[in-house]
Amino acid sequence: MNRIVLLIVCLLMTPIVTGCSGTMRAVAANGTVDIMVAGKPSVDRETDIGLARVGAESNLALMAGLRETVPDNEDLLLLMAEGYGGYAFGFVEDDLDQLEDTDDLYDETLERAYGIYGKGVEAARAWLKLRHEDLPDVVSSTDGEADRALAAMTAEDVPGLFWLGNSWSSQVNLKQDDPAEVLSLGRIEMIMSRALELDETFFDGGPHLFFGVVKCSAGKQLNDETESAAKHFARAWEISKEKNLMVRALEARWLLKALGDREKLEEALQSIVDAEIDSPRHNLINTLAKRRAARWLDNLDALIPEL
């Protein structure tokens, strides 16, 4: 307890005790990051979406502040990369999904999601740069330089590669009408291909889920692409031990929609709505998946019009 009191006093006296303030702030910041890393499983176990959202917003604000003190903390940068991407997908894109493109808030919400994903991209790039200062940036370099950088990456780099590609591709998905954005897909696929090669199991088969969605996106709805997408979705579901309902939700939303199979789409969405949540570490993602599946089920005609 005395150490904690000393720490707080030192932090509060920053303008006066300049000799110890910088060091003590760093100690406090690094300790806080350690606590956040240790407490992350409790976030995944949350079932109250409102509470999870408020908690995520508070954590992101705290992390941004911590970065001012410990900008080179790898754990913090990775938390931010995942945190921004997860918040944008789980909550802001969910807001967007409930709006029509003619609604007053639609453009504002889309830009907000785009910007938050951008923060996730930046944090992931910073994490990779910190680990590989001698390698070219995989985002801004030439294809040859990016190939060289990606070839030097190992399985330990997969978290940064995945969250970089995930948030960047989500930005592209939000602005599919922008040719400049769509051109980025080639580089994103390079990054995610390397992540898949190094560790296909990361984040419940996240690299497979990425390719499942991408291969069903606009301009890629060919038989060979949807067949490949189906294999990626199936592998992600297998890797998650059939516990991550978001895999099934995205498979329904993208693959079954691309195939135009309204009956299977309806059955798949209903099965997600009816599914029991029996894996504590998937509580939050499954609660979000069930909510989206229920909404898509209620608006089935928007996905595949009834003949």
C-alpha positions in Angstrom: 0.0 0.0 0.0 2.9 2.4 0.8 4.3 1.9 -2.6 1.0 2.8 -4.2 0.6 5.9 -2.1 4.2 7.0 -3.0 3.4 6.4 -6.7 0.2 8.5 -6.5 2.0 11.3 -4.6 4.8 11.4 -7.1 2.4 11.6 -10.0 0.4 14.4 -8.4 3.6 16.4 -7.8 4.7 16.2 -11.4 5.3 20.0 -11.7 7.3 20.0 -8.5 9.3 16.8 -8.3 10.5 16.7 -11.9 13.3 14.3 -11.1 11.0 11.4 -10.3 7.9 12.3 -12.2 8.9 11.0 -15.7 10.1 7.6 -14.3 7.2 7.2 -12.0 4.7 8.1 -14.7 6.3 5.4 -16.9 6.2 2.8 -14.1 2.5 3.6 -13.4 1.6 3.6 -17.1 3.4 0.3 -17.8 1.7 -1.2 -14.7 -1.7 0.0 -15.9 -1.1 -1.7 -19.3 -0.2 -4.9 -17.6 -3.5 -4.8 -15.7 -5.4 -4.1 -18.9 -3.8 -7.1 -20.6 -4.6 -9.3 -17.6 -8.2 -8.0 -17.5 -9.0 -8.5 -21.2 -10.6 -11.9 -20.8 -13.3 -10.3 -18.6 -14.2 -8.0 -21.6 -14.7 -11.1 -23.8 -17.0 -12.7 -21.2 -19.3 -9.6 -21.0 -22.9 -10.2 -22.2 -24.3 -6.7 -21.7 -23.6 -4.9 -24.9 -24.3 -1.5 -23.4 -21.8 -2.1 -20.6 -19.2 -3.5 -23.0 -19.5 -0.5 -25.2 -19.0 2.0 -22.4 -16.1 0.0 -21.1 -14.5 -0.1 -24.5 -14.8 3.6 -25.0 -13.3 4.3 -21.6 -10.4 1.8 -22.2 -9.6 3.4 -25.6 -9.5 6.9 -24.1 -7.3 5.6 -21.3 -5.0 3.8 -23.7 -4.5 7.0 -25.8 -3.5 8.8 -22.6 -1.1 6.0 -21.6 0.6 6.2 -25.0 1.6 9.7 -24.3 3.8 8.4 -21.5 4.9 5.0 -22.9 4.7 5.3 -26.7 7.0 2.2 -27.1 5.0 -0.2 -25.0 4.3 -3.1 -27.4 1.5 -4.5 -25.3 -0.3 -1.1 -25.3 0.0 -0.7 -29.1 -1.4 -4.2 -29.7 -4.3 -3.5 -27.3 -5.0 -0.3 -29.2 -4.8 -2.0 -32.6 -7.3 -4.7 -31.5 -9.3 -2.3 -29.4 -10.0 0.3 -32.2 -10.7 -2.4 -34.7 -13.0 -4.3 -32.3 -14.9 -1.2 -31.2 -15.5 0.0 -34.8 -16.7 -3.4 -35.9 -18.7 -4.3 -32.8 -20.4 -1.0 -32.1 -20.0 1.8 -34.7 -20.6 -0.5 -37.7 -23.5 -1.9 -35.8 -24.9 1.6 -35.5 -24.3 2.0 -39.2 -26.1 -1.2 -40.0 -29.2 0.1 -38.3 -29.3 3.2 -40.6 -30.5 3.8 -44.1 -28.0 5.5 -46.4 -30.5 8.4 -46.6 -30.6 8.9 -42.9 -29.0 12.1 -41.6 -26.6 10.3 -39.4 -25.5 7.8 -42.0 -22.5 9.6 -43.5 -21.4 10.9 -40.1 -21.5 7.3 -38.6 -19.7 5.9 -41.6 -16.9 8.5 -41.3 -16.6 7.8 -37.6 -16.2 4.1 -38.2 -13.7 4.8 -41.0 -11.7 7.1 -38.7 -11.6 4.6 -35.8 -10.5 1.8 -38.0 -7.7 4.2 -39.2 -6.6 4.5 -35.6 -6.4 0.7 -35.4 -4.3 0.7 -38.6 -1.9 3.3 -37.2 -1.5 1.4 -33.9 -0.8 -1.9 -35.7 1.8 -0.2 -38.0 3.5 1.4 -35.0 3.6 -2.1 -33.3 5.2 -3.7 -36.3 7.7 -0.8 -36.8 8.7 -1.1 -33.1 9.5 -4.8 -33.6 11.1 -4.4 -37.0 12.7 -0.9 -37.3 15.0 -2.1 -40.1 12.2 -3.3 -42.3 10.1 -1.3 -44.8 6.6 -0.3 -43.8 4.2 -2.9 -45.2 1.6 -0.3 -46.0 3.5 2.5 -47.8 6.4 0.5 -49.4 6.6 -0.9 -52.9 5.4 -4.4 -53.6 8.9 -5.7 -53.6 9.8 -4.0 -50.3 6.6 -5.3 -48.7 7.3 -8.8 -49.9 10.7 -8.6 -48.3 9.3 -7.2 -45.0 6.5 -9.8 -44.9 9.0 -12.6 -45.6 11.0 -11.6 -42.5 8.0 -11.7 -40.3 7.4 -14.7 -38.0 4.4 -16.2 -36.1 5.0 -13.7 -33.3 4.2 -10.9 -35.7 0.7 -12.3 -36.7 -1.2 -10.2 -34.2 0.0 -6.9 -35.7 -0.4 -8.2 -39.3 -3.9 -9.4 -38.6 -5.2 -6.3 -36.9 -3.5 -4.1 -39.5 -5.2 -6.0 -42.4 -8.5 -6.3 -40.6 -8.9 -2.6 -39.9 -7.5 -1.6 -43.3 -9.9 -3.9 -45.2 -12.8 -2.6 -43.1 -12.0 0.9 -44.2 -12.0 -0.3 -47.8 -15.3 -2.1 -47.3 -16.9 1.2 -46.0 -15.8 3.0 -49.1 -16.2 0.4 -51.9 -17.1 3.2 -54.4 -13.7 4.8 -54.0 -11.3 3.3 -56.6 -8.3 4.5 -54.5 -9.6 2.5 -51.5 -10.3 -0.6 -53.6 -6.8 -0.5 -55.0 -5.5 -1.1 -51.5 -7.0 -4.6 -51.4 -4.0 -6.1 -53.2 -1.6 -5.0 -50.5 -4.1 -6.0 -47.7 -4.4 -9.5 -49.2 -0.6 -9.8 -49.2 -0.5 -9.0 -45.5 -3.4 -11.3 -44.6 -1.9 -14.1 -46.8 1.3 -13.9 -44.7 -0.7 -13.9 -41.5 -2.6 -17.0 -42.7 0.6 -18.7 -43.6 2.2 -18.0 -40.3 -0.8 -18.8 -38.0 -4.1 -19.7 -39.4 -5.6 -20.2 -35.9 -5.1 -16.6 -34.7 -8.2 -15.0 -33.3 -10.4 -18.0 -34.0 -9.2 -18.4 -37.5 -9.4 -14.7 -38.2 -7.3 -14.9 -41.4 -9.7 -17.5 -42.8 -12.7 -15.3 -41.9 -11.1 -12.4 -43.7 -10.6 -14.3 -46.9 -14.1 -15.8 -46.6 -15.6 -12.3 -46.6 -13.2 -10.8 -49.2 -13.9 -13.6 -51.7 -17.6 -12.8 -51.5 -17.2 -9.0 -51.9 -18.3 -7.0 -54.9 -16.5 -8.0 -58.1 -15.4 -11.4 -56.8 -18.7 -13.3 -56.8 -17.6 -16.0 -59.2 -18.0 -19.8 -58.6 -14.4 -20.4 -57.8 -14.3 -17.5 -55.4 -17.4 -18.5 -53.5 -16.2 -22.1 -53.3 -12.9 -20.9 -51.8 -14.8 -18.6 -49.5 -16.9 -21.5 -48.2 -13.7 -23.4 -47.3 -12.3 -20.5 -45.4 -15.6 -20.0 -43.4 -15.7 -23.7 -42.7 -12.1 -23.7 -41.5 -12.6 -20.7 -39.2 -15.7 -22.4 -37.7 -13.6 -25.5 -37.1 -10.8 -23.6 -35.5 -13.2 -21.8 -33.2 -14.4 -25.3 -32.1 -17.8 -24.3 -33.5 -18.2 -21.7 -30.7 -17.8 -18.3 -32.5 -21.2 -17.4 -33.9 -19.8 -14.4 -35.7 -18.2 -16.8 -38.1 -21.6 -18.2 -38.9 -23.2 -14.7 -39.1 -20.6 -13.3 -41.5 -20.8 -16.5 -43.6 -24.6 -16.0 -43.9 -24.3 -12.3 -44.6 -21.6 -12.6 -47.2 -21.5 -16.1 -48.7 -25.1 -17.0 -48.7 -26.0 -13.6 -49.9 -23.5 -13.9 -52.7 -25.0 -17.3 -53.7 -28.5 -15.8 -53.6 -29.8 -18.6 -51.5 -32.6 -16.9 -49.5 -33.8 -20.2 -47.9 -30.4 -21.2 -46.6 -29.7 -17.6 -45.5 -32.9 -17.5 -43.5 -32.2 -20.9 -41.9 -28.7 -19.9 -41.0 -29.7 -16.6 -39.4 -32.5 -18.3 -37.5 -30.0 -20.9 -36.2 -27.8 -18.1 -34.9 -30.6 -16.4 -33.2 -31.7 -19.7 -31.5 -28.2 -20.8 -30.6 -27.2 -21.1 -26.9 -24.2 -19.1 -25.8 -22.2 -21.7 -24.0 -18.6 -20.5 -24.3 -17.8 -17.8 -21.8 -14.8 -16.4 -23.7 -17.1 -15.9 -26.7 -19.9 -14.2 -24.7 -19.5 -10.7 -26.2 -18.8 -11.7 -29.8 -21.7 -14.2 -29.7 -24.1 -11.6 -28.2 -23.2 -9.2 -31.0 -23.5 -12.0 -33.6 -27.0 -12.9 -32.4 -28.1 -9.3 -32.4 -27.0 -8.8 -36.0 -28.5 -12.1 -37.1 -31.8 -11.1 -35.7 -31.7 -7.7 -37.5 -30.7 -9.3 -40.8 -33.5 -11.8 -40.4 -36.0 -9.0 -39.9 -34.7 -7.3 -43.0 -34.1 -10.3 -45.2 -35.5 -8.6 -48.3 -32.7 -6.1 -48.1 -30.2 -8.9 -48.5 -32.0 -11.2 -50.9 -35.4 -9.9 -52.2 -38.2 -12.5 -52.2 -39.2 -13.6 -55.7 
